């Protein structure tokens, strides 16, 4: 005998809308579609039925007089004036579950392997950051497996770090090393605006089978519409939030924030927003902290985030790099000069900083890292004299000490792609260097 829950049934009936509303496309200008005849809120998903009666999902991004402005989450081909538009009354969501492990998703959270996801919880792509008063303080070290980071730029569980570099300096390789070796339960990796060729390269070469087992990839390549590239970052963050709410230690990696900002710039300019610094619209600088503040500690789990910033022309003071540096809890700078010297990972420890290392590292560790930094700076200041043979040993005691330790420090900072090093090993090796 089948039992019915009438309260649940009545609730479902009350939630159903009996009115059917549809509008029509009036204009298509560039990346935007103007629709008349319907009312919708910003962020609502609408469906446009093109000339072949195929539904194309779009999102409301603005208004012009009595019309709404949509941007497509698919292709504009086949959309013409007069096409039917139906609002769904819902914002974008992503289905989250344990089935996501080892999967590759598109920018909207749909599997690229064509395998259907089972039951799961739906999380909104755009949600509020955790209450600042309910965030737990960062007290525990997050081991990354990268010696230069663990030793000189110790990261805490729930910290947010920027990785700043020009193109081809080793951002993806560094992310792959962290994904394989970091002591986290889940890796959520967002590849935003990447070349299509690089996606499989990253998965097979940098991440590997070992890293993929505990990872979820969200991929929105450069050929996807600007709105999909933008939503890819929010999709990855929403998935990370789901696992954080399960009490897990999550690492969120985003490559790159610069391409996320470029996607928002395209959208802003298309709907008539005035350009500001280097053509970036004001909404870009409002959206960056809204995205990044969602990671970090909560009252349940943690999201330790690594955001890469592709600096334009190796200018580390360009607008996006400057804005991101002010939001995050530290920055790792990758140097093209070090990469040219075959020094990998090409982390410039003198220009990088972890704002939480002083709180989570022990005194011996901090003293050793400080001494090594001081000696590196001394050597760099005198490097020209040393290389020319103009420096005479004994002339300056500090330079003599720097010369003695330089090779030891450089060998410590260098690490092979497949070379493993946990936090305790990295810490002890650095402390013993000066004991």
C-alpha positions in Angstrom: 0.0 0.0 0.0 1.4 3.4 -1.0 1.4 6.1 1.7 1.1 9.8 0.8 2.4 12.7 2.7 -0.3 15.3 2.1 1.6 18.1 3.8 4.5 17.6 1.4 2.1 17.4 -1.6 0.4 20.6 -0.6 3.8 22.3 -0.2 4.8 21.3 -3.7 1.5 22.5 -5.1 1.9 25.9 -3.4 5.4 26.3 -4.8 4.1 25.6 -8.4 3.5 28.6 -10.6 0.2 28.4 -12.6 1.0 31.4 -14.7 3.0 30.8 -18.0 4.9 33.9 -19.0 7.0 34.3 -22.2 8.7 37.1 -23.9 10.4 37.6 -27.3 13.8 38.6 -28.5 13.8 42.2 -29.7 17.5 42.9 -30.4 20.8 41.0 -30.5 23.8 43.4 -30.1 27.3 41.9 -29.8 27.2 39.5 -26.8 23.9 40.7 -25.4 20.3 39.8 -26.2 17.5 42.3 -25.5 14.1 40.8 -24.5 10.7 42.4 -24.1 7.5 41.1 -22.5 8.9 39.4 -19.3 10.1 40.4 -15.8 13.1 38.7 -14.3 15.8 39.4 -11.6 19.5 39.8 -12.2 21.1 36.3 -12.1 17.9 34.5 -13.2 18.2 31.9 -15.9 16.0 32.2 -19.0 15.6 29.9 -21.9 15.6 31.2 -25.5 14.1 28.9 -28.1 16.0 29.4 -31.4 14.7 28.9 -34.9 15.2 25.1 -34.6 13.2 25.2 -31.3 16.4 24.3 -29.3 16.6 25.9 -25.9 19.6 28.1 -25.2 20.2 29.0 -21.6 20.9 32.7 -20.8 21.3 34.7 -17.7 19.9 38.2 -16.9 22.8 40.6 -16.6 21.0 44.0 -16.7 18.0 46.1 -17.8 17.4 48.8 -20.4 14.2 50.8 -20.0 11.4 48.1 -19.9 13.5 45.4 -21.5 15.9 42.9 -19.9 19.4 42.2 -21.1 20.5 38.5 -21.3 23.9 37.0 -22.0 24.1 33.4 -23.4 25.5 30.4 -21.6 25.7 28.7 -25.0 26.0 29.8 -28.6 24.1 32.7 -30.2 23.7 31.0 -33.5 20.1 30.6 -34.5 18.8 33.3 -32.2 16.8 36.0 -34.1 14.2 38.7 -33.3 10.9 37.2 -32.3 12.4 34.0 -30.7 10.5 32.8 -27.6 12.0 33.5 -24.2 10.8 31.8 -21.0 12.1 32.7 -17.6 12.8 29.9 -15.2 12.5 31.9 -11.9 15.8 30.3 -10.7 19.4 31.3 -10.5 22.3 29.0 -11.6 23.1 26.0 -9.3 25.5 23.1 -9.4 24.9 19.6 -8.2 27.4 18.5 -5.6 28.1 15.0 -4.4 30.9 12.5 -3.7 30.5 11.3 -7.4 32.4 14.4 -8.5 35.8 13.0 -7.5 38.0 12.3 -10.5 35.6 14.1 -12.8 36.0 17.0 -15.3 33.1 19.5 -15.4 32.4 22.4 -17.7 32.0 26.0 -16.4 28.4 25.3 -15.4 29.1 22.1 -13.5 28.0 19.6 -16.1 30.2 16.5 -16.6 32.3 16.6 -19.8 32.5 12.8 -19.9 28.7 12.5 -20.6 28.1 10.3 -17.5 25.0 11.4 -15.6 25.5 12.5 -12.0 23.3 10.7 -9.4 21.6 12.3 -6.4 23.3 15.3 -4.9 22.8 18.7 -3.2 22.3 21.8 -5.3 24.5 24.8 -4.3 24.0 28.3 -5.7 26.8 29.6 -7.8 26.6 33.0 -6.2 26.3 32.9 -2.4 27.4 35.0 0.5 30.8 34.5 2.2 30.8 33.0 5.7 30.0 35.3 8.6 33.3 36.9 9.6 32.4 36.3 13.3 31.8 32.6 12.8 35.1 32.0 11.0 37.6 30.0 13.0 41.1 31.4 13.4 43.9 29.9 11.3 46.1 27.9 13.6 47.2 24.8 11.7 49.8 24.4 9.0 48.7 23.3 5.5 51.5 21.2 4.1 51.8 21.8 0.3 54.7 19.4 -0.5 56.7 22.3 -2.1 59.8 22.9 0.0 60.2 26.6 -0.9 56.6 27.3 0.2 56.6 25.1 3.4 60.0 26.4 4.5 59.9 30.1 3.6 56.2 30.9 3.0 54.4 28.5 5.4 50.6 28.4 4.6 47.9 27.8 7.1 44.8 25.7 6.7 42.1 28.1 5.4 44.6 30.7 4.1 44.2 32.3 0.7 47.4 32.8 -1.4 48.0 34.4 -4.8 50.6 32.9 -7.2 51.8 35.8 -9.4 53.7 35.1 -12.7 54.0 35.9 -16.3 53.2 33.3 -19.0 55.3 30.2 -19.2 57.1 30.5 -15.8 55.6 27.4 -14.2 52.3 28.2 -12.6 50.5 25.0 -13.7 53.5 22.9 -12.7 53.5 24.4 -9.2 49.8 23.9 -8.9 50.2 20.3 -10.0 52.9 19.7 -7.3 50.6 21.2 -4.6 47.6 19.1 -5.8 49.5 15.9 -5.6 51.3 16.3 -2.3 49.2 18.7 -0.2 47.6 17.3 2.9 44.0 18.0 1.9 40.9 15.8 1.6 39.7 17.4 -1.7 41.2 19.4 -4.5 38.9 21.6 -6.5 40.7 23.0 -9.6 39.3 25.7 -11.8 40.9 26.2 -15.2 39.5 29.5 -16.4 40.2 30.8 -19.9 42.9 28.1 -20.5 43.9 26.9 -24.0 42.1 23.7 -24.9 45.4 21.9 -25.4 46.6 22.7 -21.9 43.6 21.1 -20.1 44.6 17.5 -20.9 48.3 18.3 -20.5 47.6 19.6 -16.9 45.4 16.6 -16.0 47.8 13.9 -17.3 51.3 15.6 -16.9 51.0 18.0 -13.9 48.2 16.4 -11.9 48.8 12.7 -12.7 46.7 9.7 -11.7 47.7 10.2 -8.0 46.4 13.8 -7.9 43.3 13.2 -10.0 41.9 10.6 -7.5 41.1 13.3 -4.9 40.5 16.2 -7.4 37.6 17.8 -9.2 38.3 19.8 -12.4 36.1 22.7 -13.5 37.1 23.7 -17.0 36.0 26.7 -19.0 38.4 27.1 -21.9 39.1 30.4 -23.7 36.6 29.6 -26.6 33.6 29.5 -24.2 31.3 32.5 -23.9 32.5 35.2 -21.4 29.6 34.3 -19.0 30.6 30.6 -18.9 34.2 31.5 -18.1 33.0 33.8 -15.3 30.6 31.2 -13.9 33.4 28.6 -14.0 35.1 30.3 -11.1 31.8 30.5 -9.1 31.1 26.8 -9.9 34.4 25.7 -8.5 33.9 27.8 -5.4 30.4 26.4 -4.8 31.7 22.8 -5.1 34.5 23.7 -2.6 31.9 25.1 -0.2 29.9 21.9 -0.4 32.9 19.8 0.7 33.8 22.4 3.4 30.3 22.2 4.8 30.9 18.4 5.1 33.8 19.3 7.5 36.6 18.5 5.0 39.9 20.2 4.4 39.6 21.5 0.8 42.2 23.1 -1.5 40.7 25.4 -4.1 43.0 26.3 -7.0 42.1 28.8 -9.7 44.1 29.4 -12.8 43.7 32.2 -13.5 42.0 35.2 -11.7 43.2 37.4 -14.5 41.1 35.6 -17.1 38.2 35.6 -14.7 38.6 39.4 -14.5 38.9 39.7 -18.3 35.6 37.7 -18.7 33.8 40.2 -16.3 35.3 43.1 -18.3 33.8 41.7 -21.5 30.4 41.4 -19.8 30.6 44.8 -18.2 31.6 46.6 -21.5 28.9 44.7 -23.4 26.1 45.9 -21.1 27.4 49.5 -21.2 29.5 49.8 -18.0 32.1 52.5 -18.2 35.7 51.3 -18.5 38.1 52.3 -15.7 41.8 51.3 -15.1 43.2 49.6 -18.3 39.7 49.1 -19.5 38.6 47.0 -16.5 35.1 48.0 -15.4 34.2 48.9 -11.8 32.2 45.6 -11.4 35.5 43.7 -11.8 37.0 45.2 -8.7 33.7 44.6 -6.8 33.5 41.0 -7.9 37.1 40.0 -7.0 36.6 40.3 -3.2 33.1 38.7 -3.4 34.6 35.6 -5.1 37.7 35.3 -2.9 36.1 36.0 0.5 34.0 32.9 0.0 37.1 30.7 0.6 38.9 30.4 3.9 37.8 29.0 7.3 34.2 28.4 8.3 32.6 27.0 11.5 32.8 23.5 9.9 35.6 22.9 7.5 38.2 24.9 5.6 39.0 26.0 2.0 42.7 26.8 1.5 42.8 28.7 -1.8 45.6 29.3 -4.3 44.7 31.9 -7.0 47.1 32.4 -9.9 47.4 35.9 -11.4 48.8 36.1 -14.9 50.7 39.4 -14.8 50.7 41.4 -18.0 54.3 41.9 -19.3 55.7 40.8 -15.9 54.3 44.0 -14.4 53.4 43.0 -10.8 51.7 46.3 -10.2 49.1 46.0 -12.9 45.5 46.6 -11.7 44.3 43.0 -11.2 47.6 41.9 -9.5 47.4 45.0 -7.2 43.8 44.4 -6.3 44.2 40.7 -5.6 47.3 41.3 -3.5 45.3 43.5 -1.2 42.5 40.9 -0.8 44.6 37.8 -0.1 46.6 36.6 2.9 49.9 36.4 1.0 51.5 36.1 -2.4 54.0 33.8 -4.1 56.0 35.4 -6.9 57.4 33.3 -9.7 60.4 34.8 -11.4 61.2 34.6 -15.1 64.9 35.2 -14.3 65.0 32.1 -12.0 63.2 30.0 -14.6 65.7 31.0 -17.2 68.4 29.7 -14.8 66.7 26.4 -14.7 65.7 27.0 -11.1 62.3 25.2 -10.4 60.0 25.9 -8.9 60.9 29.5 -9.8 59.7 31.0 -6.5 61.3 34.4 -5.7 61.3 34.0 -1.9 62.5 37.6 -1.3 59.5 39.1 -3.2 57.0 36.6 -1.7 55.3 36.6 1.7 52.9 34.6 3.8 51.1 36.9 6.2 50.2 34.1 8.5 53.6 32.3 8.8 54.5 34.4 11.9 51.4 33.0 13.7 51.6 29.3 12.7 55.3 28.5 12.5 57.4 27.7 15.6 60.3 30.0 16.7 63.2 27.8 15.4 61.5 27.6 12.0 60.9 31.4 11.8 64.5 32.2 12.8 65.9 29.8 10.2 63.7 31.2 7.4 64.6 34.8 8.4 68.3 34.0 8.5 68.1 32.4 5.0 66.2 35.3 3.6 68.8 37.8 5.0 71.7 35.8 3.5 69.9 35.5 0.1 69.3 39.3 0.1 73.0 40.0 1.0 74.2 37.7 -1.8 71.9 39.3 -4.4 73.0 42.8 -3.5 76.7 41.8 -4.0 76.2 39.3 -6.8 77.7 41.6 -9.5 80.8 42.2 -7.5 81.2 38.5 -6.8 80.7 37.5 -10.4 83.2 40.0 -11.7 85.8 38.8 -9.2 85.9 42.2 -7.6 85.0 41.0 -4.1 87.9 39.8 -1.9 86.9 37.3 0.8 87.4 38.8 4.3 86.3 42.3 3.2 82.8 41.9 4.6 81.9 39.2 7.2 78.2 39.2 6.2 79.0 38.6 2.5 81.4 35.8 3.4 78.7 34.1 5.4 76.2 34.6 2.5 78.8 33.1 0.1 79.2 30.0 2.3 75.5 29.3 2.6 74.3 30.4 -0.9 74.6 27.0 -2.6 72.9 25.2 0.4 70.0 27.6 0.3 69.6 27.4 -3.5 69.7 23.5 -3.4 67.0 23.6 -0.7 64.8 25.9 -2.8 65.1 23.7 -5.9 62.9 20.7 -6.1 62.1 18.2 -8.9 58.6 17.9 -10.2 58.2 14.4 -8.8 60.4 15.0 -5.7 58.3 14.5 -2.5 58.9 16.6 0.6 56.4 16.8 3.5 56.2 19.8 5.9 58.3 18.2 8.7 61.1 17.3 6.3 61.2 20.8 4.8 61.1 22.5 8.3 63.8 20.2 9.8 66.1 20.5 6.8 65.9 24.3 7.0 66.4 24.5 10.7 69.4 22.1 10.6 71.1 24.2 8.0 71.7 26.9 10.6 72.1 24.7 13.7 
